[in-house]
Amino acid sequence: MTTRYDAVVIGAGFSGLYMVHKLREQGLAVRGIERGSDVGGTWYWNKYPGASSDSQSWVYQYSFNEEIEQEWDWSCVFPQQPEILAYLQFVADKLDLRVDFDFDTSIDSISYDDAARDWTLTTDAGDALTADYVVTAVGCLSAAQAPDIPGRDSFAGLVLHTSQWPAEPLDLADARVGIIGTGSTGIQATPKLAEMSKHLTVFQRTPQWAAPARNRLLSDAERAELKRDIRTIRDTCKSSPFGHPYWPSEQSALAASPVERTARYQADWDRGGFDFLFGSYGDLIVDEAANETMASFVREKIAELVDDPQLAARLTPDYPFGTKRLPLYAEEFYPAFNRGNVDLVSLRNEPIVEIVPEGIRTASRLIELDVLVFATGFDAMTGPLTRLNITGRDGLKLNDKWADGPQTNLGLMTRGFPNLFMVTGPGSPSVLGNMPVTIEQNVEWIGDLIETLRASGASIEPTVESEQAWGDGINEIANATLFGKYASWYSGSNIEGKPKVFIPYPGGFGEYQRIAAEIAENGYDGFEISVPSPANA
């Protein structure tokens, strides 16, 4: 069965919900497709113990609807997964969005019809949808990655991936649990699994820097004050480099005295949150010597938090602070290794040889396990799109076009795929800041563009020159910072065979928003608009 729509939106998280709402308000016949059983996106799937936002609750929300903003109450500074999921369900109820979604439905392929100038999407049920516009709202971290370890499927116990955690509670009280991975997810999950299990073994490939969240409940007075000032707070987010309600200082860390620096770092550490890095001195991500002042401070904190000096050393990174994604929750993560039921296996010194039915065999021993948890991350930013099997104009496959790295303009469109839009796609600020801020800007920019195109039935795609210029600009900025000098999943370094190019836009959200607005004001400069001939209109 084939059903016709003006637009199809893939995903029912923050991006998909707002995109469907906006297009519906613009009068389009729109259909949302979601592989989960309900709304939530990331927060539907990631139910692992400790899952939490690392953006403050009052900015990790929509700003387009003042009524929702004022009605919803957050309980704490950094909301946990159940509360964020409840918030998105509240939004879906408030705006009656579920009626416009097909749940438990996956997209098998997306193909452009050159003659008809539209898209056909096929689902796993064999149904087809055609649309003039397709918007991928699939998120940046939704293509889960399991490590390619020999014998991975032979384990006889329970196997879990943190992004596919079961909804029902797990009783791990008598279980020997192993968790592979100490990125953001692993850092959040480790302290909880240590409390829940008989014994926890943490398998660490690369030590990770972490900063404390200092999460706490909000008082009624604080919630009232935040609601009163929310417009000012959100305006700050929309102009700041990282979409958060603070700006880094213009002062260099090297210009401050050691005493002054230490006092500032300590105050920020005690307060918690991302302003420890992004609200601190302005040169920490561009100057290695400046960064070392902060890294040295955090090394001392790790040594204080972990009782065993040798263990603390194995947990301490040897690369600049914050050049990989910075997880929060240091105040829970590092002390977890002081527990008698937690062991750390450093894979640099003791690599995994294979997974066997009984557990994990390393280069020196067999570690017996009852439960194996993969906290091994994602094929970030590009993976959720390349897995959609997208074929564009003249039979061009997205995977082939991006074989050497993604090519986009603004991270919103890629040439050869007319009227195909990507919310927080490769080349947008996305993961380098507070996601809802980028999402709202992307959705509104795409929605306004579709409204412009509809009157004439035109199609749009970037020019070759604009894609080249945008990619060159990303590389130039990244290479001027420490981000571009050290391996991370920002550049695909966690995926074997993936092109090693810096993927998100590192120039700051405020600058990105200015550029995008200027492009729109100039008639979508850098994009090629094609109007159908009267015979084909």
Sequence and secondary structure as in RCSB ss.txt:
>XXXX:A:sequence
MTTRYDAVVIGAGFSGLYMVHKLREQGLAVRGIERGSDVGGTWYWNKYPGASSDSQSWVYQYSFNEEIEQEWDWS
CVFPQQPEILAYLQFVADKLDLRVDFDFDTSIDSISYDDAARDWTLTTDAGDALTADYVVTAVGCLSAAQAPDIP
GRDSFAGLVLHTSQWPAEPLDLADARVGIIGTGSTGIQATPKLAEMSKHLTVFQRTPQWAAPARNRLLSDAERAE
LKRDIRTIRDTCKSSPFGHPYWPSEQSALAASPVERTARYQADWDRGGFDFLFGSYGDLIVDEAANETMASFVRE
KIAELVDDPQLAARLTPDYPFGTKRLPLYAEEFYPAFNRGNVDLVSLRNEPIVEIVPEGIRTASRLIELDVLVFA
TGFDAMTGPLTRLNITGRDGLKLNDKWADGPQTNLGLMTRGFPNLFMVTGPGSPSVLGNMPVTIEQNVEWIGDLI
ETLRASGASIEPTVESEQAWGDGINEIANATLFGKYASWYSGSNIEGKPKVFIPYPGGFGEYQRIAAEIAENGYD
GFEISVPSPANA
>XXXX:A:secstr
 EEEEEEEEE  SHHHHHHHHHHHHTT  EEEE SSSSS THHHH   TT B SS TTTSS  S HHHHHH    
BSS BHHHHHHHHHHHHHHTT GGGEE S  EEEEEEETTTTEEEEEETTS EEEEEEEEE   SS SB     T
TGGG  SEEEEGGG  SS    TT EEEEE  SHHHHHHHHHHHHHSSEEEEEESS          B  HHHHHH
HHHHHHHHHHHHHHSTTSSS   BSS TTTS HHHHHHHHHHHHHH SGGGTTTSBTTTTT HHHHHHHHHHHHH
HHHHH SSHHHHHHTS SS TTSS     HHHHGGGGGSTTEEEEETTTS EEEEETTEEEESS EEE SEEEE 
  B TTTHHHHTT EE GGG BHHHHTTTS   BTTTB TTSTTEEETT TTSSGGGS HHHHHHHHHHHHHHHH
HHHHTTT EEEE HHHHHHHHHHHHHHHHTSSGGGS  GGGTTTSTT      S  S HHHHHHHHHHHHHTTST
TEEEE   TTT 
